[in-house]
C-alpha cells in the first residue's frame, strides 16, 4: 500500500527551556503494527540532533492505552495526570 496512514510532528521549535511537544495520530485500521512507535523513535532521534531540543513533552488521553504504550516504548516518563490527560516527558 502506498497511502498515508497517520501524521507526526513537533508543535514547533524548542521554547526557551529547550522543550517541544510531540504529537501523532494514526488511522485506527493500522493500530497494533508498531508504526507509531517506529515513527516516534525516528522523530526523537532526529529531534535530539537539534542542539536546542532538550526535552520532548507529550499528552495522551487517560483512556488511550495504545498511545500511552507508544510513549512508554520510547522511554517517556509520566509527569502528571488529570481527569482527561496524562502528561509525559523525555529528556535528551
C-alpha positions in Angstrom: 0.0 0.0 0.0 1.2 3.4 -0.8 -1.0 5.6 1.4 -0.7 7.9 4.3 -1.8 6.2 7.5 -1.1 9.0 10.0 0.9 12.0 10.9 3.6 13.0 13.4 5.5 16.2 14.3 6.7 18.7 16.8 4.4 21.6 17.8 7.2 24.0 16.9 10.8 24.9 17.6 12.0 24.3 21.2 11.0 27.0 23.7 13.5 28.9 25.9 13.7 25.9 28.2 14.5 23.6 25.2 11.1 21.9 25.2 8.9 21.0 22.3 5.7 18.9 22.2 5.3 15.8 20.1 2.1 14.8 18.6 1.0 11.9 16.4 -2.1 10.2 15.1 -2.7 7.0 13.3 -5.7 5.6 11.3 -7.2 3.0 13.6 -7.0 0.4 10.8 -3.3 0.5 11.3 -3.1 0.2 15.1 -1.0 -2.7 16.5 1.6 -2.7 13.8 4.3 -0.7 15.5 4.0 2.2 13.0 3.5 4.9 15.6 6.3 3.6 17.9 8.7 3.4 15.0 7.8 6.9 13.7 8.1 8.4 17.1 11.5 6.8 17.6 12.7 8.2 14.3 11.4 11.7 15.2 13.1 11.6 18.6 16.4 10.7 17.1 16.0 13.4 14.5 14.9 16.0 17.1 17.6 15.4 19.6 20.2 16.1 16.9 18.9 19.7 17.2 21.1 21.2 19.9 18.3 23.4 21.2 15.9 20.5 21.9 16.5 19.2 25.5 13.0 17.8 26.4 10.1 16.4 24.4 6.8 16.5 26.0 3.5 14.8 25.1 0.0 14.4 26.3 -2.3 11.4 25.9 -5.9 10.9 26.8 -6.3 8.9 30.1 -8.2 6.1 28.3 -6.0 5.9 25.2 -3.8 2.9 26.3 -2.3 2.4 22.8 -0.9 5.9 22.7 0.5 5.5 26.2 2.3 2.3 25.1 3.8 4.2 22.2 5.4 6.7 24.6 6.5 4.1 27.1 8.2 2.1 24.4 10.1 5.2 23.5 11.2 5.8 27.2 8.9 8.6 28.0 8.0 9.1 31.7 4.8 10.3 33.2 5.0 13.7 34.9 1.4 14.1 36.0 -2.2 13.4 35.1 -5.6 14.9 35.5 -9.1 13.7 34.7 -8.6 13.8 30.9 -4.9 13.7 30.2 -1.6 12.1 31.1 1.4 14.3 30.7 4.8 12.8 29.6 8.4 13.9 29.0 11.6 12.6 27.6 14.9 14.2 28.3 17.8 14.1 25.9 
